[in-house]
Amino acid sequence: MEIFYSPHFKRSFKKLSKNLQENAWRRIEIFRESPFHPSLKTHKLAIENLWAFSVDFKNRIIFSFIDHSQALLVNIGDHSIYRKT
């Protein structure tokens, strides 16, 4: 999976703690290899064409599929990101 990062995702990512950033990178690598890996809990959102996967119990990454081999990461953070997307 080829991954692209929106400017909003990059800004949100920079605000995270170093520990959470490292955990997010590990999850992104799992996503790159297998977007629907059970540990990610990937799910479709009610918002059109958006999906999310878990970083940890509290934090999620929102993304959209560009096609079957590309994804755009839109935002990262706790559940409040669902209201801002």
C-alpha positions as CSV (number, residue, x, y, z in Angstrom):
1,M,0.0,0.0,0.0
2,E,1.4,3.4,-1.0
3,I,0.5,6.0,1.7
4,F,0.2,9.7,1.3
5,Y,-0.2,12.2,4.2
6,S,-2.5,15.2,4.1
7,P,-1.2,18.5,5.5
8,H,-3.8,18.3,8.3
9,F,-2.5,14.8,9.2
10,K,1.1,16.1,9.3
11,R,0.1,19.0,11.6
12,S,-1.9,16.7,13.9
13,F,0.9,14.2,14.0
14,K,3.5,16.8,15.1
15,K,1.3,17.7,18.1
16,L,1.4,14.1,19.4
17,S,3.8,12.9,22.1
18,K,6.9,11.1,20.9
19,N,5.7,7.8,22.3
20,L,2.4,8.1,20.5
21,Q,4.2,9.1,17.3
22,E,6.3,6.0,17.5
23,N,3.3,3.8,18.1
24,A,1.5,5.4,15.2
25,W,4.4,4.7,12.9
26,R,4.3,1.0,13.9
27,R,0.6,0.9,13.1
28,I,1.1,2.7,9.8
29,E,3.6,0.0,8.8
30,I,1.1,-2.7,9.6
31,F,-1.5,-0.8,7.6
32,R,0.9,-0.5,4.7
33,E,1.3,-4.3,4.6
34,S,-2.3,-5.2,5.4
35,P,-4.9,-2.5,5.7
36,F,-7.5,-4.8,7.2
37,H,-5.1,-6.5,9.7
38,P,-7.3,-7.5,12.7
39,S,-5.1,-5.6,15.2
40,L,-5.9,-2.3,13.4
41,K,-9.7,-2.7,13.7
42,T,-10.2,-0.9,10.4
43,H,-13.7,0.3,9.9
44,K,-15.8,2.4,7.5
45,L,-17.0,5.7,8.9
46,A,-20.5,7.2,8.4
47,I,-18.7,10.1,6.7
48,E,-18.6,9.5,3.0
49,N,-15.5,7.6,1.7
50,L,-13.6,7.8,5.1
51,W,-12.2,4.9,7.1
52,A,-10.4,4.7,10.4
53,F,-8.0,2.3,12.1
54,S,-6.8,2.1,15.7
55,V,-3.4,3.4,16.9
56,D,-4.3,2.4,20.5
57,F,-7.4,2.2,22.7
58,K,-7.9,6.0,22.5
59,N,-6.4,7.2,19.2
60,R,-7.3,6.6,15.6
61,I,-6.1,7.5,12.1
62,I,-8.7,8.6,9.6
63,F,-8.0,7.8,6.0
64,S,-9.5,7.4,2.5
65,F,-8.6,4.9,-0.1
66,I,-7.4,6.5,-3.3
67,D,-7.5,3.2,-5.1
68,H,-6.8,-0.4,-4.2
69,S,-3.1,0.3,-3.7
70,Q,-3.1,3.8,-2.3
71,A,-4.4,5.6,0.8
72,L,-4.4,9.2,2.0
73,L,-4.1,9.6,5.8
74,V,-6.4,12.5,6.7
75,N,-6.1,12.9,10.5
76,I,-4.8,11.4,13.7
77,G,-5.9,11.8,17.3
78,D,-8.6,10.8,19.8
79,H,-12.3,10.5,19.1
80,S,-12.6,14.3,18.8
81,I,-11.1,14.1,15.3
82,Y,-14.3,12.6,14.1
83,R,-16.0,16.0,14.6
84,K,-13.2,17.9,12.9
85,T,-12.9,15.9,9.7
